[in-house]
Amino acid sequence: MLTVRHPEEIYQARGAIQDGTFAGRWHFPFGGYRDPENRGFGALWVFNDDTLSPGATWPLHPHREIEVVTYCAVGEFRHADERGKGGVLKKGWVQHTTVGNGMLHSEINNSPDEPMRFIQMWFHPSREGLHPSVEQKAVERRERTNKLLKLVSPDESGLLRISSDANVLASFLEKGEGLAYGLKSGRGGYLYVVEGGPVAVNGREVEALGAAKAEDEKELIIKALEDAELLLVDALLAWKADEDS
């Protein structure tokens, strides 16, 4: 089953934060937002597309037992935690954070003059009580052009290693180009058109800032009707915590 989520169907939030404002598109429940029809997607728990005004900061705040993947879509994203650990991401770069047994962290627009947009995904961890850690990867457009480039995986060397049964992939798909991605039994795909588009997914049109949710599909056939930046999450649908952790 393939479900297309149009941009106007995705919750939009706005508010004031330290030194500025934010505008968010929250795909699943987050903060005070509740949505009984979209409570997450298996191992994927949160999928937020947020834009911070120039110089704005989400100040230090606590989390526990989350695997976080952050993708910079516009500008420069800066992450910092109470230990001074973090890093700066540019457009197309990705970061993985194991929150583990607890950390304070902040998200910062590293530019005083330009807005910054980032997509942040939270995943249920496969094991609890892990030591907090942060790692990141620089990714150039040519590396993901006309292919799905895997960025994050639980078990593949050379990628950001996540402690969750999920993979995150990115693509810059040029107009007229197509891709196929197979989904194993028990897994689903959540495709987001970060910018550009539209794209066709299994014959269904998905516009910019829209998403396609694939369950019980063996394959995703993606074709760019216009140039498009894409993110794809391949996640275990029947997520269950490791009872031995």
Backbone torsions as a table, in degrees:
resi	resn	phi	psi	omega
1	MET	NA	131.4	177.5
2	LEU	-115.7	124.0	178.4
3	THR	-113.9	124.8	177.3
4	VAL	-95.1	129.3	176.7
5	ARG	-107.2	113.7	-179.5
6	HIS	-77.0	153.4	-176.1
7	PRO	-53.5	-38.7	-177.3
8	GLU	-71.7	-13.1	178.8
9	GLU	-87.7	-9.6	-178.6
10	ILE	-94.8	129.7	-173.2
11	TYR	-59.2	134.6	178.6
12	GLN	-114.9	130.7	-177.4
13	ALA	-124.1	149.5	175.7
14	ARG	-142.0	151.0	178.2
15	GLY	-177.6	174.9	178.1
16	ALA	-95.7	139.1	173.3
17	ILE	-133.1	-176.4	-177.3
18	GLN	-59.6	123.9	175.8
19	ASP	64.4	21.5	178.0
20	GLY	167.3	-151.5	-176.0
21	THR	-135.8	166.9	173.6
22	PHE	-132.7	154.0	170.1
23	ALA	-131.5	126.9	-173.7
24	GLY	-126.6	149.7	168.5
25	ARG	-117.7	107.9	-173.3
26	TRP	-106.8	114.8	-173.4
27	HIS	-78.3	-27.1	-178.8
28	PHE	-133.6	167.1	-177.8
29	PRO	-51.7	137.5	-178.0
30	PHE	-161.7	141.6	-178.6
31	GLY	57.4	-126.7	179.0
32	GLY	-89.0	0.9	-177.9
33	TYR	-84.0	130.9	178.1
34	ARG	-125.5	140.6	-179.4
35	ASP	-148.2	96.8	-178.0
36	PRO	-60.7	-23.0	-177.5
37	GLU	-84.6	-17.6	-177.9
38	ASN	-138.6	82.1	-175.3
39	ARG	-97.0	19.2	-175.3
40	GLY	120.4	-176.6	-175.5
41	PHE	-143.9	80.7	-177.3
42	GLY	61.5	-124.5	-179.2
43	ALA	-66.5	-20.1	178.3
44	LEU	-81.9	125.3	-170.2
45	TRP	-109.8	-42.3	-177.4
46	VAL	-134.5	140.0	173.8
47	PHE	-140.7	100.1	-175.8
48	ASN	-116.0	134.8	173.9
49	ASP	-113.1	104.8	-173.3
50	ASP	-119.0	142.1	174.6
51	THR	-118.8	127.9	177.2
52	LEU	-106.0	139.8	177.7
53	SER	-67.9	163.8	-178.6
54	PRO	-51.3	128.8	176.6
55	GLY	75.4	1.9	-175.1
56	ALA	-77.5	153.3	-177.6
57	THR	-138.1	132.6	162.9
58	TRP	-84.8	107.8	-170.5
59	PRO	-66.8	168.2	-178.5
60	LEU	-49.0	129.3	178.7
61	HIS	-146.4	153.5	-173.0
62	PRO	-90.3	149.5	170.4
63	HIS	-144.0	160.3	174.3
64	ARG	-142.3	147.0	169.5
65	GLU	51.0	56.6	175.5
66	ILE	-136.0	140.9	166.8
67	GLU	-101.4	122.5	-172.8
68	VAL	-115.2	132.9	172.0
69	VAL	-121.2	127.7	-179.0
70	THR	-120.3	130.6	-179.7
71	TYR	-121.3	125.4	179.5
72	CYS	-86.5	123.4	-178.1
73	ALA	-100.7	-31.2	-179.2
74	VAL	-150.1	138.3	173.5
75	GLY	79.7	-148.5	179.7
76	GLU	-128.8	120.5	177.9
77	PHE	-95.7	134.7	174.6
78	ARG	-124.6	130.7	178.2
79	HIS	-109.1	141.0	175.0
80	ALA	-145.9	146.5	174.3
81	ASP	-125.3	-178.1	-173.4
82	GLU	-66.7	-15.5	179.1
83	ARG	-94.9	0.7	-177.5
84	GLY	83.9	6.2	179.8
85	LYS	-83.0	144.2	178.8
86	GLY	166.3	-147.1	-179.3
87	GLY	166.7	168.3	179.8
88	VAL	-108.4	133.3	176.0
89	LEU	-110.7	139.3	171.0
90	LYS	-105.2	175.2	-175.8
91	LYS	-52.7	126.3	178.0
92	GLY	88.4	-8.6	178.9
93	TRP	-82.3	159.7	-174.0
94	VAL	-136.4	149.5	-179.6
95	GLN	-134.2	142.8	174.3
96	HIS	-121.0	132.6	178.0
97	THR	-124.6	125.4	166.9
98	THR	-92.4	110.9	178.7
99	VAL	-74.8	-37.6	173.4
100	GLY	57.2	-132.5	-174.1
101	ASN	-77.9	8.7	170.1
102	GLY	131.3	137.0	174.0
103	MET	-155.2	156.7	166.9
104	LEU	-100.8	132.7	177.5
105	HIS	-146.4	165.4	179.9
106	SER	-138.3	153.6	174.4
107	GLU	-114.3	131.7	-168.0
108	ILE	-133.5	136.2	167.5
109	ASN	-78.8	113.0	-174.3
110	ASN	-75.1	-6.8	-179.7
111	SER	-106.2	133.3	175.5
112	PRO	-81.6	-7.3	-171.1
113	ASP	-119.0	-20.6	-173.7
114	GLU	-125.2	149.7	174.3
115	PRO	-68.1	159.7	178.1
116	MET	-130.8	133.5	-178.4
117	ARG	-123.1	131.9	179.6
118	PHE	-140.3	146.5	174.9
119	ILE	-104.6	124.1	179.9
120	GLN	-119.4	128.5	-178.8
121	MET	-116.4	132.4	175.2
122	TRP	-110.2	138.4	179.6
123	PHE	-125.9	146.2	172.4
124	HIS	-67.1	131.3	179.9
125	PRO	-74.5	147.8	175.7
126	SER	-74.2	-29.3	178.4
127	ARG	-135.0	143.3	178.3
128	GLU	-99.1	166.5	176.1
129	GLY	78.2	16.0	180.0
130	LEU	-72.3	155.4	176.9
131	HIS	-76.5	134.9	-179.3
132	PRO	-60.0	143.8	178.4
133	SER	-156.3	156.8	178.6
134	VAL	-136.1	134.2	175.0
135	GLU	-144.7	156.4	-178.6
136	GLN	-147.5	167.6	-174.9
137	LYS	-141.9	130.8	174.1
138	ALA	-84.0	130.0	-178.4
139	VAL	-131.6	123.3	178.1
140	GLU	-93.9	155.8	-176.5
141	ARG	-57.0	-40.4	-177.3
142	ARG	-59.4	-27.6	-178.4
143	GLU	-72.1	-24.3	-177.0
144	ARG	-114.7	7.1	-177.4
145	THR	-71.7	124.3	176.7
146	ASN	58.6	30.5	171.2
147	LYS	-155.6	159.2	173.8
148	LEU	-91.8	110.1	-177.9
149	LEU	-94.0	119.2	179.7
150	LYS	-76.2	128.7	-177.8
151	LEU	-106.9	-38.3	-172.2
152	VAL	-132.5	135.4	-178.1
153	SER	-153.8	152.2	176.7
154	PRO	-78.7	-16.0	-168.8
155	ASP	-145.1	9.4	-178.0
156	GLU	-106.4	129.7	-179.7
157	SER	-69.3	151.2	179.1
158	GLY	85.0	-5.4	179.0
159	LEU	-112.9	167.2	171.8
160	LEU	-67.5	128.7	-171.8
161	ARG	-95.8	119.1	-178.3
162	ILE	-108.2	141.7	177.4
163	SER	-94.0	63.0	178.3
164	SER	-161.3	154.6	-177.8
165	ASP	-85.9	73.9	-176.3
166	ALA	-155.8	152.2	174.4
167	ASN	-126.6	146.7	175.8
168	VAL	-122.9	130.1	-178.3
169	LEU	-128.3	153.8	178.9
170	ALA	-132.3	153.3	178.2
171	SER	-151.1	141.7	161.9
172	PHE	-108.1	108.5	-173.8
173	LEU	-105.3	119.0	-178.0
174	GLU	-78.4	152.2	-178.6
175	LYS	-50.4	130.2	177.6
176	GLY	87.9	-12.0	179.3
177	GLU	-85.6	154.6	-178.9
178	GLY	-135.8	159.0	179.8
179	LEU	-139.3	154.3	171.7
180	ALA	-126.7	138.9	179.5
181	TYR	-136.7	121.7	-179.4
182	GLY	-84.2	142.5	177.6
183	LEU	-116.1	126.8	178.8
184	LYS	-75.7	161.1	179.6
185	SER	-57.5	136.2	178.9
186	GLY	84.2	3.1	-179.4
187	ARG	-117.8	156.1	178.7
188	GLY	-129.4	163.3	178.0
189	GLY	-120.8	133.8	175.7
190	TYR	-119.9	108.3	-175.9
191	LEU	-105.1	130.1	-179.5
192	TYR	-121.9	131.5	175.3
193	VAL	-89.2	98.6	-174.7
194	VAL	-66.1	-42.6	174.3
195	GLU	-160.5	163.7	-178.5
196	GLY	77.4	-150.0	-177.7
197	GLY	82.1	-174.6	13.0
198	PRO	-77.5	169.1	171.6
199	VAL	-123.6	157.1	172.7
200	ALA	-102.3	131.4	178.4
201	VAL	-122.8	112.1	-175.7
202	ASN	49.8	39.4	176.4
203	GLY	85.7	-3.6	179.6
204	ARG	-103.5	135.7	-177.8
205	GLU	-82.5	133.4	177.2
206	VAL	-125.1	120.5	-175.9
207	GLU	-90.3	173.1	177.5
208	ALA	-54.3	134.7	-179.6
209	LEU	71.0	10.4	172.6
210	GLY	-100.4	170.2	-177.1
211	ALA	-139.9	157.7	173.9
212	ALA	-124.5	129.1	-178.6
213	LYS	-111.3	115.6	-175.2
214	ALA	-109.8	120.5	175.4
215	GLU	-129.0	138.2	-178.7
216	ASP	58.9	34.3	173.7
217	GLU	-111.7	136.0	179.9
218	LYS	-81.8	-23.4	-174.7
219	GLU	-155.3	146.9	170.8
220	LEU	-107.5	125.0	175.0
221	ILE	-108.2	114.8	-173.2
222	ILE	-116.6	129.3	176.6
223	LYS	-132.2	133.5	-179.1
224	ALA	-85.5	118.9	173.8
225	LEU	-81.8	-23.8	169.0
226	GLU	-145.4	166.2	176.2
227	ASP	-51.8	139.9	-176.0
228	ALA	-149.5	138.8	169.4
229	GLU	-95.8	129.7	-173.4
230	LEU	-128.6	147.3	166.9
231	LEU	-123.0	138.6	177.9
232	LEU	-129.5	128.1	172.2
233	VAL	-106.9	125.0	175.1
234	ASP	-107.8	109.0	-170.6
235	ALA	-130.1	147.9	170.1
236	LEU	-64.4	128.4	-176.3
237	LEU	-81.4	-42.4	-179.1
238	ALA	-89.3	65.9	-177.6
239	TRP	-66.8	137.8	177.4
240	LYS	-145.7	132.3	-178.6
241	ALA	-66.1	151.6	176.1
242	ASP	-74.0	110.4	-175.2
243	GLU	-69.9	-13.6	-179.5
244	ASP	-91.8	-2.3	-177.5
245	SER	-77.0	NA	NA
